[in-house]
Amino acid sequence: MPGYEYGDYEENVAIPYRRVLVTGATGLLGRAVYKEFQNNAWHALGCGYRRAQPRFLRCNLTDEDAVRAVIQDFQPHVIVHCAAERRPDVVEQHTEAALNLNVHASGTLAKEAGAAVLRVPILYGEVERVDESAVTVLWDKVQEGAESCSVEHCQQRFPTYVNDVARVCRQMAERRLQDPSIRGIFHYSGKEQMTKYEMACVIADAFNLPSSHLIPMTEQPAGAGAQRPQNARLECSRLELLGLGVEPIPFKTAVRDSLWPFLYDKRWRQTVFH
Ligand SMILES: NC(=O)c1ccc[n+]([C@@H]2O[C@H](COP(=O)([O-])OP(=O)(O)OC[C@H]3O[C@@H](n4cnc5c(N)ncnc54)[C@H](OP(=O)(O)O)[C@@H]3O)[C@@H](O)[C@H]2O)c1
């Protein structure tokens, strides 16, 4: 079969010849990236840390020797590095730990592989818990129903679906195998501009829930943690010019796909316990 070779350890099981190592495969983005490569004729090895077992390889990326051993063993054609401390407030409070993972571990991997960096804005997708993403966490506010509830309405955001980002990563990887000039910094972003208040209203609409209890908060409260940009728009033309852009799935559709298990979960609990 073209594009496949047979592994010698599992008889009759086709192993794709292209190997990708996905770090952060237990996280929000890494889960989508791992699935995208696996479903498209790549042999994917996922690593995680605290949540790695039983599905993924456990590897502390701040341990350089461990990282080198994984790379030597697996010999990936491509590494998609999704592991990071992504929460700005935690980065400010635990700067050294964040530097070790976000800067030093990334440096080790980049030295092994040579890097293309894909910058993205606020992400959402299928979550294990709604507070895993700053978008899906709005579900709690939407659910509050009758209780009025203020939601931030100052900062312009571009919510970006991890499945779209995962497709971009795969396309970049496949192009990079043919064209080593695919390196440096790229941007990818959803196209719909909205504040968190507007996102919450779309989430309510997607599930036919009321949004009249949501109050737009037009001033930033004092002491609101690490500073965030007023407008997180990214300039994405480099990716588009190379034909590597992906048309984003509309926010309302993708956020419904991401959150529906929580709707049924709640109804199920209400049925069983009340
Ligand atoms: N989420 C967003 O809104 C957003 C926005 C812009 C950019 N990004 C960027 O997108 C990338 C992915 O973010 P995400 O939202 O998917 O993050 P996430 O859900 O918080 O996942 C972080 C991942 O890093 C792993 N990890 C943490 N410490 C590690 C260590 N010492 N060794 C190995 N792995 C470790 C975690 O593994 P365990 O859980 O198994 O410990 C987890 O898989 C990051 O570069 C982030 O900065 C995210």
The ligand as a MOL file (V3000), in Angstrom:
LIG
                    3D

  0  0  0     0  0            999 V3000
M  V30 BEGIN CTAB
M  V30 COUNTS 48 52 0 0 0
M  V30 BEGIN ATOM
M  V30 1 N -5.5420 27.4710 25.1440 0
M  V30 2 C -5.4570 28.6580 24.5610 0
M  V30 3 O -6.4010 29.4800 24.5830 0
M  V30 4 C -4.1980 29.0540 23.8280 0
M  V30 5 C -4.1300 30.2960 23.2140 0
M  V30 6 C -2.9910 30.6650 22.5080 0
M  V30 7 C -1.9240 29.7870 22.4310 0
M  V30 8 N -2.0070 28.5890 23.0490 0 CHG=1
M  V30 9 C -0.8320 27.7040 22.9130 0
M  V30 10 O -1.2180 26.4660 22.3610 0
M  V30 11 C -0.3890 25.4240 22.9030 0
M  V30 12 C -1.2800 24.3420 23.4910 0
M  V30 13 O -2.0490 24.9030 24.5660 0
M  V30 14 P -3.2260 24.0910 25.2460 0
M  V30 15 O -4.3460 25.0280 25.4450 0
M  V30 16 O -3.4610 22.8060 24.5290 0 CHG=-1
M  V30 17 O -2.5670 23.7890 26.6710 0
M  V30 18 P -3.0890 22.7890 27.7940 0
M  V30 19 O -4.4290 22.2440 27.4700 0
M  V30 20 O -2.8980 23.5120 29.0920 0
M  V30 21 O -2.0560 21.5670 27.7060 0
M  V30 22 C -0.7460 21.7110 28.1640 0
M  V30 23 C -0.0090 20.4260 27.8410 0
M  V30 24 O 1.3440 20.5530 28.2810 0
M  V30 25 C 1.7060 19.3400 28.9570 0
M  V30 26 N 2.7720 19.6020 29.9160 0
M  V30 27 C 2.7620 20.4730 30.9600 0
M  V30 28 N 3.9170 20.4090 31.6320 0
M  V30 29 C 4.7040 19.4670 31.0010 0
M  V30 30 C 5.9980 18.9420 31.2230 0
M  V30 31 N 6.7890 19.3760 32.2040 0
M  V30 32 N 6.4380 17.9730 30.3870 0
M  V30 33 C 5.6650 17.5200 29.3730 0
M  V30 34 N 4.4470 17.9860 29.0970 0
M  V30 35 C 3.9490 18.9510 29.9120 0
M  V30 36 C 0.4260 18.9120 29.6330 0
M  V30 37 O 0.5110 17.5370 29.9750 0
M  V30 38 P -0.3070 16.9170 31.2360 0
M  V30 39 O -1.6410 17.6060 31.2800 0
M  V30 40 O -0.3920 15.4600 30.9080 0
M  V30 41 O 0.5260 17.2030 32.4620 0
M  V30 42 C -0.5900 19.1870 28.5240 0
M  V30 43 O -0.6140 18.1290 27.6070 0
M  V30 44 C 0.5310 26.1020 23.9200 0
M  V30 45 O 1.7320 26.4370 23.2910 0
M  V30 46 C -0.2260 27.3710 24.2790 0
M  V30 47 O 0.6050 28.4160 24.7370 0
M  V30 48 C -3.1080 28.1880 23.7320 0
M  V30 END ATOM
M  V30 BEGIN BOND
M  V30 1 1 1 2
M  V30 2 2 2 3
M  V30 3 1 2 4
M  V30 4 1 4 5
M  V30 5 2 4 48
M  V30 6 2 5 6
M  V30 7 1 6 7
M  V30 8 2 7 8
M  V30 9 1 8 9
M  V30 10 1 8 48
M  V30 11 1 9 10
M  V30 12 1 9 46
M  V30 13 1 10 11
M  V30 14 1 11 12
M  V30 15 1 11 44
M  V30 16 1 12 13
M  V30 17 1 13 14
M  V30 18 2 14 15
M  V30 19 1 14 16
M  V30 20 1 14 17
M  V30 21 1 17 18
M  V30 22 2 18 19
M  V30 23 1 18 20
M  V30 24 1 18 21
M  V30 25 1 21 22
M  V30 26 1 22 23
M  V30 27 1 23 24
M  V30 28 1 23 42
M  V30 29 1 24 25
M  V30 30 1 25 26
M  V30 31 1 25 36
M  V30 32 1 26 27
M  V30 33 1 26 35
M  V30 34 2 27 28
M  V30 35 1 28 29
M  V30 36 1 29 30
M  V30 37 2 29 35
M  V30 38 1 30 31
M  V30 39 2 30 32
M  V30 40 1 32 33
M  V30 41 2 33 34
M  V30 42 1 34 35
M  V30 43 1 36 37
M  V30 44 1 36 42
M  V30 45 1 37 38
M  V30 46 2 38 39
M  V30 47 1 38 40
M  V30 48 1 38 41
M  V30 49 1 42 43
M  V30 50 1 44 45
M  V30 51 1 44 46
M  V30 52 1 46 47
M  V30 END BOND
M  V30 END CTAB
M  END
